[in-house]
């Protein structure tokens, strides 16, 4: 039987095996059609002999190889256990969406100067019933992973029930994007019992006045920094998301920012320019920097990172958008 943390998805384009309990997207393998069919039959209801008869080949070579990749990925029981797995039917359509970014809500407790949701009428947010219907549709098309954003997704009242439903359907929640102000130890503990979900936390400067000036809310910098540290203590994977406005257009500040990210034990640091919509349309002229300066900052960060032994993942993206 396939390990309870792992499941399979299939469409015409690809077939994958992945750990849906671990939010990081790296824990997945592309499968051939033969391996996919063999794994799908390892549901606790079929004996090895029956699987051989259905497939008309011996799957042991595949199973042994998978167990070399991940310990006890496929287990063998002499007697039938009560455990059973159900794997969703392969998707036969052409419009396959393997990974989906979902804007759960437009509500937010801050007003960031670069927010691409700001100043736009996005209509009403999903009702709890609509969220459940959406998750059911994603399962049907064999979606294997979602990222949750907003607004502020943690402002959603039924966020725990939503995460539980994704988990029930064996859909991996790759990451939750958040401004980091609504995180509490109790909430994090409840979320991490469902899946080991990383948090992508916004941090736009290494000092109070600059971060809070850009985020439009006072007394949040210290709270966010403390929540970075709280997540690190709990062993939760943390991603930091930073924009490149003129607020950090300073070599010494960039150096300070780099060392703060390292101190916070961030797994991945994404540095990018804001999306050209929402609040940024109004604020780009005052706060934006030239492409040449962005490239120079990126070069400085990359040089620091390499000389420092690449202590975390560094993502320098979206500079040309």
C-alpha positions as CSV (number, residue, x, y, z in Angstrom):
1,X,0.0,0.0,0.0
2,X,1.2,3.5,-0.8
3,X,2.2,5.6,2.2
4,X,-0.6,7.7,3.6
5,X,1.3,11.0,3.0
6,X,1.7,10.3,-0.7
7,X,-0.8,10.2,-3.5
8,X,-0.9,10.3,-7.3
9,X,-2.4,12.6,-10.0
10,X,-2.7,12.1,-13.7
11,X,-3.7,13.9,-16.9
12,X,-2.8,13.5,-20.6
13,X,0.3,15.6,-20.1
14,X,1.9,14.0,-17.0
15,X,1.6,11.6,-14.1
16,X,3.0,12.5,-10.7
17,X,3.6,11.1,-7.3
18,X,3.8,13.6,-4.5
19,X,3.8,14.1,-0.7
20,X,0.6,16.1,-0.2
21,X,1.3,16.6,3.5
22,X,4.5,18.6,3.0
23,X,3.8,22.0,1.5
24,X,7.2,22.4,-0.3
25,X,6.7,21.6,-4.0
26,X,9.9,19.7,-4.3
27,X,8.6,16.4,-2.9
28,X,7.2,15.0,-6.1
29,X,8.2,12.6,-8.9
30,X,7.1,12.4,-12.5
31,X,6.0,8.8,-13.4
32,X,5.8,6.8,-16.5
33,X,2.4,5.3,-17.3
34,X,3.5,1.9,-16.1
35,X,4.7,3.1,-12.8
36,X,1.6,5.3,-12.3
37,X,-0.7,2.3,-12.9
38,X,1.3,0.2,-10.5
39,X,1.2,2.8,-7.7
40,X,-2.5,3.5,-8.2
41,X,-3.2,-0.2,-7.7
42,X,-1.2,-0.1,-4.4
43,X,-4.4,0.9,-2.5
44,X,-4.4,-1.7,0.2
45,X,-7.1,-3.7,-1.5
46,X,-4.9,-5.5,-4.1
47,X,-2.3,-8.2,-3.4
48,X,1.0,-8.1,-5.2
49,X,-0.2,-11.2,-7.2
50,X,-3.4,-9.4,-8.2
51,X,-1.5,-6.3,-9.3
52,X,0.8,-8.5,-11.4
53,X,-2.2,-10.1,-13.0
54,X,-3.9,-6.8,-13.8
55,X,-0.8,-5.1,-15.2
56,X,0.6,-8.3,-16.9
57,X,4.1,-7.4,-15.6
58,X,5.9,-7.6,-12.3
59,X,5.9,-4.2,-10.6
60,X,8.4,-5.1,-7.8
61,X,11.3,-3.4,-9.7
62,X,9.4,-0.2,-9.7
63,X,8.3,-0.5,-6.0
64,X,11.8,-1.3,-4.9
65,X,13.1,1.7,-6.7
66,X,10.5,4.0,-5.2
67,X,11.4,2.7,-1.8
68,X,15.0,3.7,-2.5
69,X,13.9,7.2,-3.2
70,X,11.6,7.5,-0.2
71,X,11.8,5.1,2.8
72,X,8.7,2.8,3.1
73,X,6.9,4.6,0.3
74,X,5.3,1.3,-0.6
75,X,4.8,-1.2,2.2
76,X,3.9,-4.9,2.0
77,X,1.7,-6.7,4.4
78,X,1.4,-10.5,4.7
79,X,-2.3,-10.1,5.7
80,X,-4.8,-7.6,4.5
81,X,-5.0,-4.6,6.8
82,X,-8.1,-2.4,7.3
83,X,-6.3,0.5,5.6
84,X,-7.5,1.5,2.2
85,X,-6.6,4.3,-0.2
86,X,-8.8,6.0,-2.7
87,X,-7.1,7.6,-5.7
88,X,-9.0,10.1,-7.9
89,X,-9.6,9.0,-11.5
90,X,-7.2,10.4,-14.1
91,X,-8.3,13.6,-15.8
92,X,-9.1,13.2,-19.4
93,X,-9.7,16.8,-20.4
94,X,-7.3,19.2,-22.2
95,X,-7.4,22.1,-19.7
96,X,-5.2,20.6,-17.0
97,X,-4.3,22.8,-14.1
98,X,-1.7,21.1,-11.9
99,X,-0.9,24.0,-9.6
100,X,-3.3,26.8,-8.9
101,X,-3.0,30.2,-7.1
102,X,-6.2,31.0,-5.3
103,X,-7.2,34.5,-4.1
104,X,-9.3,33.5,-1.2
105,X,-10.3,37.0,-0.2
106,X,-9.6,40.7,-1.0
107,X,-9.9,41.6,2.7
108,X,-6.7,42.8,4.4
109,X,-5.7,44.5,7.6
110,X,-2.9,46.6,6.0
111,X,-2.7,49.0,3.0
112,X,0.5,48.4,1.2
113,X,1.7,50.9,-1.3
114,X,2.5,48.3,-3.9
115,X,-0.5,46.0,-3.4
116,X,-1.8,44.8,-6.8
117,X,-5.3,44.2,-5.2
118,X,-5.6,47.8,-3.9
119,X,-7.9,50.2,-5.6
120,X,-9.6,47.5,-7.6
121,X,-13.2,46.2,-7.2
122,X,-12.7,42.5,-7.0
123,X,-16.3,41.8,-6.1
124,X,-17.4,39.7,-3.2
125,X,-15.1,36.9,-1.8
126,X,-15.9,33.2,-2.1
127,X,-18.6,32.0,0.3
128,X,-17.7,28.8,2.3
129,X,-20.0,26.8,0.0
130,X,-18.2,28.2,-3.1
131,X,-14.8,27.3,-1.6
132,X,-15.9,23.7,-1.1
133,X,-17.2,23.6,-4.7
134,X,-14.0,25.0,-6.0
135,X,-11.9,22.4,-4.1
136,X,-14.1,19.6,-5.4
137,X,-13.6,20.9,-9.0
138,X,-9.8,21.1,-8.5
139,X,-9.8,17.5,-7.2
140,X,-11.8,16.4,-10.2
141,X,-9.3,17.8,-12.7
142,X,-6.4,16.2,-10.7
143,X,-4.9,19.5,-9.4
144,X,-2.2,18.5,-7.0
145,X,-1.2,21.8,-5.4
146,X,-2.5,25.2,-4.5
147,X,-1.0,28.4,-3.1
148,X,-3.3,30.6,-1.1
149,X,-3.2,34.4,-1.2
150,X,-5.5,37.4,-0.9
151,X,-5.8,40.1,0.4
152,X,-4.8,38.4,3.6
153,X,-5.8,34.8,3.5
154,X,-5.5,34.4,7.3
155,X,-8.3,37.0,7.6
156,X,-10.7,34.4,6.2
157,X,-12.9,33.2,9.1
158,X,-13.1,29.6,7.8
159,X,-9.4,29.2,6.9
160,X,-8.9,26.1,9.0
161,X,-11.9,24.4,7.5
162,X,-10.7,25.3,4.1
163,X,-7.2,23.8,4.7
164,X,-8.8,20.7,6.2
165,X,-10.9,20.3,3.0
166,X,-7.8,20.6,0.8
167,X,-6.1,18.0,2.9
168,X,-9.1,15.7,2.8
169,X,-9.0,15.8,-1.0
170,X,-5.2,15.2,-0.9
171,X,-4.4,18.5,-2.5
172,X,-1.1,20.0,-1.3
173,X,-1.2,23.5,0.0
174,X,2.3,24.7,-1.2
175,X,2.3,28.0,0.6
176,X,0.2,30.6,2.3
177,X,1.1,34.2,1.4
178,X,0.7,36.5,4.3
179,X,1.8,39.9,5.7
180,X,2.7,38.0,8.9
181,X,0.6,40.1,11.3
182,X,-2.2,37.6,12.0
183,X,0.0,34.7,12.8
184,X,-0.2,33.3,16.3
185,X,1.3,30.2,17.9
186,X,-2.2,28.7,18.3
187,X,-3.1,29.3,14.7
188,X,0.2,27.9,13.4
189,X,-0.1,24.8,15.5
190,X,-3.6,24.1,14.1
191,X,-2.5,24.7,10.5
192,X,0.7,22.5,10.8
193,X,-1.4,19.6,12.2
194,X,-3.3,19.6,8.9
195,X,-0.3,19.9,6.6
196,X,3.3,21.2,6.9
197,X,2.6,24.4,5.1
198,X,5.3,27.1,4.5
199,X,4.4,30.7,5.0
200,X,5.5,33.3,2.5
201,X,5.8,36.5,4.6
202,X,6.1,40.0,3.2
203,X,9.1,42.0,4.5
204,X,10.2,45.0,2.6
205,X,12.9,46.7,4.7
206,X,15.2,45.8,7.6
207,X,14.2,48.7,9.7
208,X,10.9,49.8,11.4
209,X,10.1,53.1,9.7
210,X,10.8,51.9,6.2
211,X,8.8,48.6,6.4
212,X,5.9,50.2,8.1
213,X,5.9,53.2,5.8
214,X,5.7,50.9,2.8
215,X,3.1,48.7,4.5
216,X,0.9,51.5,5.7
217,X,0.5,50.3,9.2
218,X,2.3,51.2,12.4
219,X,3.6,48.8,15.1
220,X,3.8,45.8,12.7
221,X,7.5,45.5,12.0
222,X,8.4,44.0,15.5
223,X,5.3,41.8,15.4
224,X,6.3,40.4,12.0
225,X,9.9,39.8,13.0
226,X,8.8,38.0,16.1
227,X,6.5,35.8,14.0
228,X,9.4,34.9,11.7
229,X,11.3,33.8,14.9
230,X,8.3,31.9,16.2
231,X,8.0,30.0,13.0
232,X,11.7,29.2,13.0
233,X,11.5,27.9,16.5
234,X,8.7,25.6,15.5
235,X,10.6,24.3,12.5
236,X,8.1,25.7,10.0
237,X,9.5,26.5,6.6
238,X,9.6,30.3,6.0
239,X,9.8,32.1,2.7
240,X,10.4,35.9,2.7
241,X,8.8,38.1,0.0
242,X,10.5,41.5,-0.6
243,X,9.9,44.2,-3.2
244,X,12.5,46.6,-4.5
245,X,11.1,50.1,-4.0
246,X,13.3,53.2,-3.5
247,X,12.8,52.6,0.3
248,X,15.7,50.1,0.2
249,X,17.7,51.7,-2.6
250,X,20.9,51.9,-0.4
251,X,23.9,49.7,-0.4
252,X,24.3,49.6,3.4
253,X,20.6,49.0,3.8
254,X,20.7,46.1,1.3
255,X,23.6,44.6,3.3
256,X,21.6,44.9,6.5
257,X,18.5,43.4,4.8
258,X,20.5,40.4,3.7
259,X,21.9,39.7,7.1
260,X,18.5,40.1,8.7
261,X,17.0,37.5,6.3
262,X,19.8,35.1,7.2
263,X,19.3,35.7,10.9
264,X,15.6,34.9,10.6
265,X,16.5,31.5,9.2
266,X,14.5,32.0,6.0
267,X,14.4,29.0,3.7
268,X,13.9,31.1,0.5
269,X,14.1,34.8,-0.1
270,X,12.2,36.2,-3.1
271,X,13.2,39.7,-4.2
272,X,11.2,41.2,-7.0
273,X,9.5,44.3,-8.4
274,X,5.8,45.0,-7.7
275,X,3.1,44.0,-10.1
276,X,2.2,47.0,-12.3
277,X,-1.4,47.3,-11.1
278,X,-3.5,48.2,-8.1
279,X,-1.9,50.6,-5.6
280,X,1.5,50.5,-7.4
281,X,0.0,52.3,-10.4
282,X,-0.4,55.4,-8.2
283,X,2.8,55.0,-6.2
284,X,5.4,53.7,-8.7
285,X,6.4,57.2,-9.9
286,X,7.3,58.3,-6.3
287,X,8.7,55.0,-5.0
288,X,9.8,53.0,-8.0
289,X,13.5,52.6,-9.1
290,X,15.0,52.1,-12.5
291,X,15.5,48.7,-14.1
292,X,19.3,49.5,-14.0
293,X,19.2,50.1,-10.3
294,X,17.1,46.9,-9.7
295,X,19.7,44.9,-11.7
296,X,22.5,46.5,-9.6
297,X,20.8,45.6,-6.4
298,X,20.2,42.1,-7.6
299,X,23.8,41.8,-8.6
300,X,24.9,42.9,-5.1
301,X,22.5,40.4,-3.4
302,X,23.7,37.6,-5.7
303,X,27.3,38.4,-5.0
304,X,26.7,38.5,-1.2
305,X,24.8,35.2,-1.4
306,X,27.4,33.3,-3.4
307,X,30.4,34.6,-1.2
308,X,28.3,33.6,1.9
309,X,28.0,30.0,0.7
310,X,24.3,30.2,-0.5
311,X,22.8,29.8,3.1
312,X,19.2,29.9,1.8
313,X,17.4,29.8,-1.5
314,X,17.5,33.1,-3.3
315,X,15.0,34.0,-6.0
316,X,15.7,37.2,-8.0
317,X,12.6,37.2,-10.2
318,X,10.2,39.3,-12.1
319,X,12.6,42.1,-12.8
320,X,11.4,42.6,-16.4
321,X,7.7,42.4,-15.8
